[in-house]
Amino acid sequence: MSEFSSRALLARLVGFATVSRDSNLQLIEFVRDYLAGLGVHSELFLNPEGTKANLFATIGPEGVGGVVLSGHTDVVPVDGQAWTLEPFSLTERDGRLYGRGTADMKGFIASVLAAVPAFLAQPLRMPVHLAFSYDEEVGCLGVRSMLAALQQRPNKPRLCLIGEPTELKPVLGHKGKLAMRCQVQGAACHSAYAPYGVNAIEYAAKLIGKLGEIGEALALPEHHDARFDPPFSTVQTGVINGGRALNIVPEECAFDFEVRALPGFEAQAVADQLQTYAEAELLPRMRKVNGASAIRLAPLSAYPGLATPADSEAARLVALLSGSEAFGTVAFGTEGGLFDQAGIPTVVCGPGSMDQGHKPDEFVSVEQLQGCDAMLLRLVDYLKQGE
């Protein structure tokens, strides 16, 4: 097996345990050294602590736009999952390649790296750019510094292909996300005198109930977009903490909620509606009992949705590469909306399925990895021949 094959490169990438809470620098340094060995210079964008980095590299002529191949290097944790195989060592079995990140999304990165010699072998008329990010899994956080730098350049990339797992089907859209934390400050007292306290859990429950009502309204047919599944913006509460003992009226409660918003719907409107309800309905009642009562909303993370037009240059490119004009959408988020906001039209297409992502014994099939290798060779021809 060639050291340049996508299979061999995937084995190396999976071996780096780049869980979002940890550093990705060993992987980034491996990629930088691999590219340097082929004569390709890489630019790093470090986080403020210097523990993580984005990598950006260009192959081909400068100053004429080009196509970005983008992927995130971080993976989700394996803690508490019932893996039957070593998650950070690639295992091949029955036509499948197992390991954390094989589908989401080191398989795509491996194929991109394997294609670098083919890109270098041609006199490209447009460049290909490699953009590998960190902290995608915790809110698409890391890529922003790299995009901010690209926006300032006179010749930023023309198009972007993000290789999230879509079974190599062309995807033009996904929902955006807003994650928020609501902190309720009440007043404690002995539970025997409950009316003289402000029960933070009970008021948090009222707020969560209001979010449920907002979600039900968003699910009405007039708000549907049939391109998506589910076809409406959703609201859900995922984490709640509060209380110390049953005989103490709880003075604090916090819960986290998220909005998965259709493109064109402003997710912040949900938080604003909740804030209005808190100020108009709940806080006056709370402060009648204790003036220090409070309800505070704070953002945790957010990224925009993606809705690339089907008649755009980016859509035509992904149709050419994938061999299909059956454009679809995905339920999960990507960095695509951020690239699009930065003025780089974006599509999504990559090997594997998110049905395997984030699960124990995650895998990408050998067939899908080989299909991605072939797709990237079609991109070599596209860039070589020009428009």
N, C-alpha and C positions, 0 to 999 in steps of 0.2 A: 504493500500500500504506500503510495506517495505521501511524503510529509506535507505536500500541498493539497491533498485531497480534503474534501469537506468532512469526510468521516474522521480522518486523523485530526483535523483541526477542531472538530467538535469534541473529541476526546480531551484535548488540551483545555478547551474552554470550560467544559463541565467540571474539570478538575479544580477550577478556582471557585471556592465557595463564596460567591459574591452576593450573599444575602444583603438586602438593602441596609440593615443595621450595621453592616461591616464594610470594610474598605474594598474597593474594586481595583486598587492600584496594581496588584500583581497581574491581573488579567490585562489591564491597560498597558503595562510595561511589556508583557508578552506580545501584544498586538503591535505596539510601537516597534519592538525589536524585529518582529517578523516583517513588517513593512520596510523598515530600514534595510534589512537584508536584501530586499528587492529594489532598493534605491528610491523608496517613497518616504518623503518627510511627513511627520505627524506633528500636529499642534495640539497641546493639552490645555484644557480649561479646568483648573483645580477648584475644589470647594474652599471656603474660607479657612477651614481647618487643615487643608492640605492632605486629607485622607482619602479623597475620591477625585476622579477626573473624568471629563468628557474627552474624547479624541476626535479630531477632525483631520482628514487627509484628502489631497486632491491628486488624481491621476489624469494627465492630459493637459491640454492648453489652458492657460490662465485667462481670465477676463472675458469668457464667453458663456457664462451661465452654467449649464450642465445639469446633471441629475444627481441628487443625493440618494444614497442608500443608507437608511437609518435603522438603528436597532439599539435597544437598551441592554446594558450588561448586567444589571442587577436581577436577582431572582427572589422569590418569596421563600419564607422559612420552611424547613421540614419538621420543625418541632411538633410533637404530638401526632404526626402522621404515621400510618402503618405501612412503611416502606418494606418491601421484601427484598430489595436490592440496595446496594450502596448508592445513595443519592448523588454523591459527588465523584463518581467514577462511572464512565460510560460502559454500559453492558449491552451487547447485541444479542437478541434472541428472537427467533421466528420472524425475521424481517423488520424488527423494531429496535430502535436505539433508545435505551432507557437512561435517565439521569435528570436531576433537577435542572431545568432550563432548556432541555432539548427542544421542546415545543415553544416555550415562551422565554426568550427567543434566540437562544444561542445557535440553534440550527441555521437560522437565516444568516447570522453573523459568520458562522463557519463557511457557508456557501459563498458569501461575499469575499471573504479572505482567500478562499480557494480560487476565485475568479480573477484575483489581482494579476497573476501572470498573463492571463488572456487579455486583460485590458492593456497591460504594458506592451504586449506583442503587436498592438495595432497603432497606426497613426490616427488617434482619435481626433475627430473634428469638434467634438464637444467633450468636456471633462466629465469624469465621474468622481463624486465626492463621497467619502466614507464618514459617517457621523455616528459615533457610538457614545451613549449617554449613561449616566448613573441616576439612581433614585427615581426611576419611572414608576416603580411599584408602590411608592408612597406618595403619589400625587403629581407625577410628571414634574418633579422639582429640578433635577440636575440639568436638563437640556436647556433651561432658560438662559443660562449664562452664555452658552455657545450660540444660541439664536440671537441674543442681544449683540454679540460681536459680529455675526454675519449680516445683521441688518445695517450695520454701519459701513459695510464694504461697498465699493462702487459697483462691483459685479457679483451680486449674490447669486446663489444657485437658482435655476429656472423652475425645477420640479423636484419633488421628493417622493420616494417610494419607501414606505415603512413596512418592514417584513414581519409584522405580527402574524401569528398563525391563522390563516384563513383557508387552509387546504389548497393554497395557490389559486383561489378564486378572487376576482377583482372586487375590491370594496371601496366605495366612495364616501361612506358616511358612518358616523357613530355619535352617540350622545355625549354631552358634556357632563361634568360632575362638579358639585359643590358639597364639601363636607364641613359641618359646623359643630361646635360644642356649645351647649346651653348650660349655664351654671345658675342654679337657683339658691339664693341665700335667704333662709328663713330665720326662725328664732326657736331655740330649744327650751324645753321645760319638762317636768315630770309628766308622763303620759296620763296620770290621773287628772291632770289639769290641762288636757290637750287644747281646749278652746283658748287658753292664754298664751299658747305658742303659735308659731307659723310653721306648718308642716311642709318642709321643702319637697319631700317625695310626692305628697298629694298635689302640690302645685305643678311639679314636673309632669305628673300624670295628666293634668289638664292641658299642659302645653303639648304633650305627645298626642293626646286626643285631638287637639287642634290640627296638628300635622297630618293626622289621619284624615280629617275632614278635607284639608287642602289637597291631599293625594287623591281622594275620591272625586273631587271636582276636576282635577287634571285628567282623570281617567274617562271623563264623559266623551262620547263619540265626536263631538265637535272639535276636540283637541287632538284627534288621532292623526298619525302619519303612518300609513300602511307600509312604508318601507322598513319600519323598525319593529322589533319584537322585544318587549311588548310595544304596542304602537302609540304609547303616550309617555309623558314625563312621569317619573315615579318619585315617591318620598318614602323613606324608611328610617326608623330609629334602630341602631345596631348595638349600642352600648349604654348602660345606665349604672350609676354608682350612687349610693346614699344610705344614710342611717348608720347608727352605732349599736343600738340595743333596742329591743322592742318596747321597753318602758321609758324611752326617751323620745320626745317629739323631735324628729330630725331637723337640724338647722341647715344642712347642706345636701344638695343633690345635683348631680351633673349627668347629662346624657349627650351622646353624639348622634347626629342624624345626617343623612345625605340626600341630595337631590340628583337624580339622573335625568338630565334635561335634553329634550329634543333640540336639534339645531334650530335656532330662531327663538327659543324660549329662554328668557333670562332667569336662571336659577336663583339669583339673589332676590327675586320677587317673593319667593317662598319664605326666605328668612325675614324679609321686610314685613310680610303679612303676619308672621309669628310675633315679631317685635311689636307691631301695632296692637295685636290681641293682648300681649303681655301688659303693655302700658295702659290700655283702655279698660281691660276687664280684670286683670289679676293684681297688678301692683297696688291699685287703690285699696283693695280688700286686705292685702298683706300688710300694708303700711298703717292701716287702722289699728292693727294689733302691735306692730313693731315697725318703727320708722326706718330702721336700718335694712329692712327687707329689700332684695334686689333680684333682678333677672338679667343676666348678661349673655349676649351671643358673641361668639368669636369664631372666625374662620379657621379651619384646619388645613384645607387644601382645596384647590380648584383647578380645573382645566376646561377649555372650551370644546364644544362639539365640532364635528367635521361634516361638511355637506358640499363635496366637490361636484360641480355640474357634469352631467353625462356627456355634454358636447365640448368639454374642455380639452386642452392639449394633454393634461395629466391623465384624463380618462382614456384618451386615445392611446397613450403610451402603455398604460397598464393592460388595456385590451390587447395590444400587440404582443406584449410580453407574456401574458397569461393564456392567450389564444381564445379569449372569451369576452363577449360584450354583455354577459349576464351580470351586470353590476349589482352588488348587494350592499348591505350594511351589517355591522356587528353590534352586539349589545355592550361589549366591553369598551373601555376608553383606550386611547393611544396618545402619543405626542403629536399626532397629525394636526389637531386644531391649533396647536401652538406654532407649528411650522407655517400653517396657512395664515395665521395672524401676522407672522413675520414676513408675509408677502411671498411665500414659497408654496405654490399649489401642491397639494399632497393627495396621494392615494395609498391604500394599504393592500398588501398581498405578500403572503409568506407561507412557508411550509409548516405542516402540522395543523392540529386543531386545538382550540382553547378548551375543548372537552377534556383534554388531557392536562392542560395547564393548571398549576396550583394544586394538583392532586398527588397522592403518593404514586410511585412507579410511573411518573410522567415519562412520555416517550414521543418521539417522532419516527415515522416509518422511513425505512431506507428509500422506498419509492418516492416519498414526498421530498426527501433531501436531494435525491437525484433529479427530481422535477425542478427543484429550485436551482440546482446547478445549470440545468438546461435553459431555464428562464433567464439567468444572468448571461449566458452565452448569447442569447437573442439580444440582450441589451448591448453587448459588445458590438454586434453587427449594427444595431441602431445608431450607436454613437460613432461608429467608424464611417457609416454611409452618410451621416448627416440627415437633414430633413428632405 
